[in-house]
Amino acid sequence: MSENPRIWLSSPHMGGKEQSFIDSAFTSNWIAPLGPNVDGFEVDLQEYSGVDHAAVLTSGTAAIHLALIILGVKPKDEVLVSSFTFSGSINPVVYQGAIPIMIDSEPDTWNIDPKSLRIAIQDRVSKGSKPKALILVHLYGMPAKLDEILSICKEFEIPIIEDAAEALGSSYKGKKLGSFGDFGIFSFNGNKIITTSGGGALLSNNKEWVQKARYLATQARDNEVHYQHSEIGYNYRMSNVVAGIGRGQMLVLDQWVKKRRRLNHFYRELFEGVEGIEVLSEPDKDYFSNHWLSAITIDPEKAHINREVLRLAMLKDNIESRPLWKPMHKQPVFEKYPFYRTGVSELLFKNGLCLPSGSNLEEKEVSRIKHSVESALDNR
């Protein structure tokens, strides 16, 4: 392996102002799961996304879990989910004892296929089990086909939990992702476009729902002088220290989006004219992706190289890349659940690769990536 420093897929990138918010938490002794940074971070997210209310939490998965509880999802209920995603999108369904109904992707955005969504809903209704919600993922920051999906869910009166964990900063027809669903979900994990080291947020225009989320996230403590609990709660509230990192990161979010979009343009230029290799890009001008991760698909017959050969060639140069998500319907823990197939996600997993996309990549690192990829293509 190369002795050059590691180039990571997507590493944390501090903007420089985070420390001042953290110092404020220490000097004011707000070392707790509430405080000025928590309140301020929630307001920052509300103003950025255009959603009226927000609660910052320990993870995006926790946010999805609370959304399901608030929507009344119970054991044996069915919840529609994207199969082509990370397990954190689906695990909370199983936490509730509910049944994930997995739906395959379409080829333009790689997100949930609207035609299959309609088929799945009609089929479940015909079996006497109308789904209680849809968890809609915007994969790698790419907006899903929202017009069609929103129309279908409105027709069947199915609420949407909009999983924008990878899509903070993306928009559709000028409106920020995370603001289309009944709930919006963000993640601030260490590899996301902005990070709090770990964390997430739940957003909604329904004030009562967000108040309920805060209540459940703080162990469902009743409003009494003593400790009293009438419901099961969870330890899901973000700390004031961690929220300080988030406040500083919000100041550079738009800059980081620009940097990742420039990297996506770099990859489109790098692979331009290479037959059989395509970079995931917006279908048209209505879509605006933050390009949290830039990803490619490789047709091995046309490109004369496959996904794994390129990945290993880059790894030899100490450059991290990663296969696309393995679909949830192919995961041992979820393979028993219903699945509505198009065949797209399995093909994407077989031939797809995520490339280094960090907003902190320097020109010399981008040049290393370029040289590594070109060398692999030259050695086909």
Phi, psi and omega in degrees: 000149181301148175275357177296153178301151181295135169257116186272159179297311181196094184259161180302147182222104180278148183263344178112340182262352185299321186298326181294323177289322177295316179300322178298320178297320180289315183293330179270356180064027174273070178256077190201166178279039173194169179139180185300323179292321177299310180299317183292321179296319178297317178295318178303315181293320177299312182293323182289318186272340184080018177258144191288328188221147181214149171229124178270139192225184184282339180193164173293326178298318177299321180296316177297318180301313180295321178300318179297319178298313182296327178280359175081024179288126185234173178307138179078352171294159178248139180231127178285136182219154170285132176283326184272086184196184174272151186299337179299339177287333189250331181311317182298333176299316181288327174308321183277000183074013181271176186247117175285128176255105191271138183234138184284179185262165167251160192279345186283313182248349184073004180268185187304137184277117182302322180296317178291328176300312179298315179301316181297315180298312180299321180292317180294320178298318180296336178269004177084020182224084178291128180300144182276339182192165170241128169264108186257118183260139170256095191289134177055022180091358183275123179299140174286175179282080194292320182304312182292317183292316179298320180297316180296314182292326176294317180302317183263003178056053179247119180293152183246126167261107188271103182277091178258033182304325182259005195235021175296124183102348175274161180209163176228122184052039176082000181252133186295139172294149188097351181248004183267330185273174171295326171233146169245142183235132173237157175235143177237036176300165186300338182260001184280175187295326162230154186224152167243021188080318171197143180158173179197183180209148172243130181234149176196153172279354179268106184300318183296323180295318181289323174299319178296321178298316179298319179298311180294327184285346178247047175064020176051049179279127179290162181278074179229159177296320178269173177279117178222139185226120179258349179223160172287131179240185186218153177265074189245004186278138178287145180279157180294329179292310180297320179298332176298321175299316180299321179297319177292324179292327179299333181291338183244005185306310183296326176295318181293324176299314180300318180296318181289326176292325176294323177295321177298320177296321177301315181292324178296321177290321182298320184261005179297129179085357177270109184296133175092358178240125181233140178262134177297120182223163181298136179297324179199185188290347177289337184262133175227108182261142172286350183048050177312311170234132171275136186223151180233159167242145182237120171272105189297331180289323180276323185273344182059030173203149178247173183305315187287325177298315179294317180301315182290327176296319178291321179298322177301329176270013178063040178241121181281133166222171187209139173303154174298166180307135169285124185305147183294330180289348176262358180277136181308324185285340184243356190293348180278350186271159180300145182217135180249111197263141164243340183092354186290312187294324179294322178291321177297317179297320181294322190244002188258152181216131171272136184249158181307128189224011185297141178289349179263009177291133179266167184301322180294328178286321176298321178295322177297318178299314181301314181296318181296315180295314181297323179294319178296320179291324179293333183266014179298000000 
